[in-house]
Amino acid sequence: MTTFDPLFARLARSTFRSRFRLGVKERQYCWDKGPEVIDQHAADFIAKRLAPAHPHNDGKQTPMRGHPVFIAQHATATCCRGCLEKWHQIPHGQPLSTDQQQYVVAVIHHWLVLQMNTPG
């Protein structure tokens, strides 16, 4: 059992969250770039779009397509500060700490690994 099992069990019960999957292009992008680069993209997206106490355009700052990390953010409820508070108990209104940012990247990474190991 991983530390993310309870979270992913809750996410699986959400009709909205459970509909997200990586497509062929996103899977290939992950294979081409590798996990280290994808994790760095996630860290950059989180730092710029989610970490501020009051992110610009919060709730709409994460596209639903276009990058595997964006899809993962919606699947894991790490797409906006409201979802972080509801699903991960990370309060909004204060900047994300380094540990919180690393946690978000780890959740995204975990979902991507699960997706990449599921037959497409």
C-alpha positions in Angstrom: 0.0 0.0 0.0 1.3 3.5 -0.9 0.7 6.6 1.0 -1.5 7.8 -1.9 -3.8 4.8 -1.9 -6.6 6.4 0.3 -6.4 9.6 -1.9 -6.6 7.6 -5.2 -9.5 5.5 -3.8 -11.4 8.7 -3.1 -10.5 10.2 -6.5 -11.7 7.0 -8.2 -15.2 7.5 -6.7 -15.4 11.0 -8.4 -17.1 10.7 -11.8 -15.3 13.9 -12.9 -11.8 12.9 -11.7 -12.0 9.3 -12.9 -12.7 10.2 -16.5 -9.2 11.6 -17.1 -6.8 9.4 -19.1 -3.6 10.0 -21.0 -4.1 9.8 -24.8 -1.7 8.4 -27.3 0.1 11.7 -27.8 0.5 12.3 -24.1 1.8 8.8 -23.5 4.3 9.3 -26.2 5.3 12.6 -24.8 6.0 11.0 -21.5 8.1 8.2 -23.1 10.0 10.8 -25.2 10.8 13.2 -22.3 11.2 10.7 -19.5 10.0 11.0 -15.8 12.7 13.5 -14.7 11.7 16.0 -17.4 8.0 15.5 -16.8 8.5 15.9 -13.1 10.4 19.2 -13.8 7.5 20.4 -16.0 5.1 19.6 -13.1 7.3 21.4 -10.6 7.5 24.5 -12.9 3.7 24.5 -13.5 3.0 24.2 -9.8 5.5 26.9 -8.8 4.1 29.4 -11.4 0.4 28.5 -11.5 -0.5 27.0 -8.1 2.0 28.0 -5.4 1.1 31.7 -5.0 -1.3 32.5 -2.2 -3.7 33.9 -4.7 -2.9 32.4 -8.2 -3.8 34.5 -11.2 -7.1 33.2 -12.7 -7.4 30.5 -9.9 -9.8 27.8 -10.9 -9.0 28.3 -14.6 -5.2 28.4 -14.7 -4.8 24.7 -15.6 -5.9 23.7 -19.1 -7.6 20.3 -19.4 -5.5 19.3 -22.4 -2.2 20.0 -24.0 0.3 18.4 -21.6 0.3 15.2 -19.5 0.8 17.2 -16.3 -2.4 19.3 -17.0 -4.4 16.1 -17.4 -2.9 14.6 -14.3 -3.7 17.8 -12.3 -7.4 17.5 -13.1 -7.4 13.7 -12.4 -5.7 14.2 -9.0 -7.5 17.4 -8.0 -4.2 19.4 -8.0 -5.5 21.9 -10.6 -6.4 24.8 -8.4 -6.3 26.0 -4.8 -9.9 25.1 -4.2 -9.3 21.5 -5.2 -6.1 21.4 -3.2 -8.1 22.5 -0.1 -11.1 20.1 -0.8 -9.1 17.0 -1.7 -5.7 17.5 -0.1 -6.5 19.7 2.9 -4.0 22.3 1.8 -5.5 25.7 2.6 -5.7 28.4 0.1 -4.8 32.0 0.9 -1.2 31.3 1.7 1.7 30.3 -0.6 2.5 26.6 -1.0 5.6 25.6 0.9 8.4 23.7 -0.7 7.2 20.5 0.9 3.6 21.1 -0.3 4.9 21.7 -3.8 6.9 18.5 -3.7 3.8 16.6 -2.5 1.7 17.9 -5.4 4.5 16.9 -7.9 4.6 13.4 -6.2 0.8 13.0 -6.5 1.0 14.0 -10.2 4.0 11.6 -10.8 2.1 8.8 -9.1 -0.9 9.2 -11.3 1.2 9.4 -14.4 3.1 6.2 -13.5 -0.3 4.5 -13.0 -1.4 5.7 -16.4 1.8 4.7 -18.2 1.5 1.2 -16.7 -2.1 0.8 -17.8 -2.7 -0.6 -21.3 -3.8 2.2 -23.6 
